[in-house]
């Protein structure tokens, strides 16, 4: 199933309805690229990308990447998000999500000594920036922290840029 997850994600109703396509999903879940073409069904009243679709384009990816890379000892979920529109989004929107081994290891190390950490991730994109998206994640370390009698927490502040050509 994980082998075909990119294709499964493309048929997930919120993505399908918004016209969002996952174009790349690296097998180790450390790189994901998505795109969204402007269509009549994802345009707003003035003919640019609907803001909710821009947010949907950035919403789940760091959470999924962290779930897959941190492993079963952690519970990760979306906590909150905000979007700031900078200019009208027209044409094809592109967003890239990257997570390095160093970032993953830093989260694990910080959870060994801290109750929570707040790393920041940037969504790498090409083109003109039309929106900035902040997505806050929450993760609990289960195995090692529970054995020590406390739950470790991590809140990830994610900055996303959905950009068009």
Order of alpha helices (4+ residues) and beta strands (2+ residues): alpha-alpha-beta-beta-alpha-alpha-beta-beta-alpha-beta-beta-alpha-beta
